């Protein structure tokens, strides 16, 4: 699907440069968060460890200074997100098992090929009377578990294969299983934040020029493909993880999520082979190159046969 005029390798490079510029134009540059995306998306499927030199190759292309890279890695190590190994004068990094598990849990959302299947069942959770601070904490906790707040103390969640069974985290709530006989518009409106819909549409418009350039025959160097891949997933996960993971039946007819997901998946598929070639030759491990990718890498965004 073509979104606008594009041609040649120069167009692909210019589109990547525009994505990098957008990354720097954000309200606050979070290099540490970008590094987590590098590790979770690209390094974990290739054995989990990578050399400082490889990280600096990526961040140099991103116009991130060596000092900012070192500061971000130091912060991540201090906070227990990454581990460092020294081999001679070289440093190698990997996510800690705990942070790798956190990324993998979130990755089920942003690499999914579509919305979750749903048979119409709901979970209703009613909270007791509580202070404003307790109420705010509960809202944050339950929305993170896929619940939608309908009113003070009343939360609902469509029950899908991806949702967790209720646990001690909400053991003081009155919890019911239910099946709705009608779905009023106000419930659908409560399920979907219009600002997130705008964010999906903005992301589509942002990445479409690169997709168009590659579709028109343009190419990127392996390093540029790696940078584009990480930027794509970084921006995608920032948007989709703000949203509640809901079945398609609970979305407005013009909701932008699935169009954006399809565009992200197509572009990711184009970037994967050249970016993997860069990983084949980068400063991977102290004893040699990175191992072959896990089979699951190729199944990201892919619908089940």
N, C-alpha and C positions, 0 to 999 in steps of 0.2 A: 504494500500500500504506500503510495507516494504522497507526501504531505506538502511538497513544494519543490522548486527547482534545485537540483544538485548535480554535480558532475565532478569526477576525477579525484585524485588523491589529495590535491590541494584543498578541496572542499571538505574532505573528511578531517584533515588536520585543522582547518579553521574551525570546524564544528567542535572538535575536542578543545581547542584553545578557548572557545566561548564557554564550554562547560567548566574549564579550570577557572576562568575569570569569574563565573557565577559562584563557584566555591569560595573564592576570596572575597566576594562582595557580600557574603552573609553577615548577619549581625555580629557573630562572634566565631572566630576560627578555632575549631576544636580538632587539633591535630591528633590528639589521643583517640578520639572517636573514629577518625579516618583510619588510623592504624588498626583498630579493632576490626574494621571492615576488611582490611587487607588480610589479616590473619584468618578471620572466620571464613571469608569467601574463597581465598586463593591458596593459603598456606596449609590450613588444616586438612584439606583433601589431598595434599601432597606430602603428608608425613608430619606436618605441624611445626617444623623448625625452619628458620630462614636466617641468613646472615645479615648483619647490619649494612653491608655494602649493597645488597639487593634492595633493602628498604630505602636506602638513600638514593638509589637510582630512580625509584618511583617518586619519592618526595621531591627530588631535584626537578623532575619533569613537572611536578605539581606546583613548582615555585615555593616550596616550603623549605626554609633555611635549615642547614645542618644543626644549628643550635636549637631550633624549635623541635626538630626530630629527637635530638638527645633529651631535651626537657620532657617531651611527651613520653618517651620510653622510660625515663626515670620515674615519672609519675605513675605510669602503669605498673612498673615493678613494685614501687612503694605501696600501691593500693592492692596488690595481689592479683593483677590482671595478667601479667606476663612474667616469665622466668628467663634469666639470662645465663648463658654458659660462655666461659672464656676458653678459647683455644689459641694459645700463643697470643698474638696481638689482635686477633679477631674476636668479635662478639657475635653470638647467635641467640636468637630469641624464639620463644614459643608461648602460646597462651597457657595459663595454668589449667589443670583439668576442670576446675570450677568455672572459669570464664569460658572455656571451650563449650562446656555443657550449657551455659546460659545462651551463648550464640546459637548453638544447635537448636535449642528450644524455640528461639525467635525465628530461626531460619525456616522452620516448618511453615510459618506464615508467609514470609516474603518470597520463598521459592515455590509456593503452591501454584498449580496450574489453573486454579479457579476457586470460586467460593465453596465453602463446605456444603455437603449434602445435608438435607433436613427433612424429617418426616412430619413436622408440625408440632412436635412436643416442646413444651416450655418448662423451665424451672422458675418458680416465683419465690423470692426471698424477701421477708419483711423484717425490718430491723426494729429493735426496741427504742424507746425514747432515749436520747443521748445528747451530750453537749455538742456545740458547734465543732469543736476540734475533733471529737470522736466521729462525728458525722463526716467531716472532710476526709479523715483517714479511711473510713469505711468505703466512701465513694471511690477513692483512689484504688483501694484494694480490690473492690468488686468489678470496677470497670476494667482493671487489668486481668480479671478472670473471665471477661466476655459478657458481663452483665450490662444492661441498659437501665439507667435510673429514670423511672416514670414520674415519681413524685418523692417527697421527703419520706425516707424509710422504705420505699417500695422499689424493688429491683426485679427485672425479668431477664431471662437468658434463653435463647433457642438452644435446644439440646441436640448437638451434633456429635459425630464420632470424635471430633477434636477437643471437646470440652472436658474439663476435669470433673470428677465426682466430688460432691460437697465434702469438705473436710472440717477439721477443728477450727480452721480460720474463720468460719462463719457458724460455729456451733451454737451461738446465742441467738440466731435468727430463726424465724418461723419459715420453714422451707416446704414448698408444695410442688408436686408434679401436676401439670395441667395441659390441656389441649384447647386452643382458642376456637370458638365458633364464629368469630368475626374479627376483622383486623381494621379498626378505624384509622383514618389518615393521621390522626395525632400520634398514634403509636409509631407508625412508619416514620413520621417526622422526628420523633424522639430517638429513633435508632440511627439516624444518619445526620452527621454534622455538616451543614452546607460549606463551612470553611475547609473541611477536608476534601470535599468534592472539588472545590476550586483548586486545592493543592494538587490533586490528581491531574486536573486539566493543565495546570501550569507545568507540571513535570512532563506531560506528553508533548507540550509545545517546545519544551527545552531540549528534549532528546531527539525529537523528530528530524531535525536537520542532519544529525549524524547518521541516523537510520537511512534517510534518503540518500545521503552521499555514498554509503556502503552499498545500498541497493543499486545505485547507478554505476557501480563498478569501482568505486574508490576503495583504497586500502589504507591501512595504518601499519606502521612498523610494529613488531612484536611488543616493544616497550610501550608505545602509544596505545596499543590495544589493551595492554594490562592496565594502564592508567584509566582508560575509558571504562573498562569493565568495573573497576573498583569504584569510580565515581558514580556509575550507573546504579550499582547496588547500594552504595552509601546513600544516595538521594532517595532511592526507592524505599529502602527500609525506614528512613526517617519519616516518610509519609504514611506508609501502610501500617506501621506500628502505632501510630496515633489513632488509627481507626479501630472500631470494634469488628471482630471477625464474624460477619453475619452471612446467612444464606441469601441467595439472590432474590428470593421471594419477599424479603424485608427491605429491599432497596427501592428507591424511586426509579421510575422507568428510564430517566435520563442520567442516572448515576454514572460517573466517569470511570469507576474503578476497573471494570473488565477491559475497556478499551485501552486504558493505560497499562494494565497487566500484560495484555497481548503485545503491546509495543515494547515494553521492557523485556519480555521473554524473547521476542524476535531479535532484538538488538543484542541481548546477552548471547544468544546462539551464534550470531555473526562474530562476536568478539572472542568467544571461547577458544577456538583453535589457535589463532595467532597469539593470544595471551598465554596459552599453555606452552607454546613454543618458547616464549620468553622465559617462563619458569624452568623449562628444560635446561637452560644454559646460564641461569643466574647463580649468584653466590648462595647456594642452597644449604648444604650441610658441611660440617668440618671434614667429613670423609668422602665428599663427592657431591654429585648433583642430587636434586630432589628425587624421591621415588615417584613411580607412576601414580597418576591420580586414582582415587577411589572410584569404583564404578558409578556410585550415586551422583557424581558430578555431572555426568551427561544426562541425568534424569531431571535436573532442575528445570522447572517450568513445564515439564512434559506431562501430558495427560496420559493416564493409564491406558494400555492397549485394550 
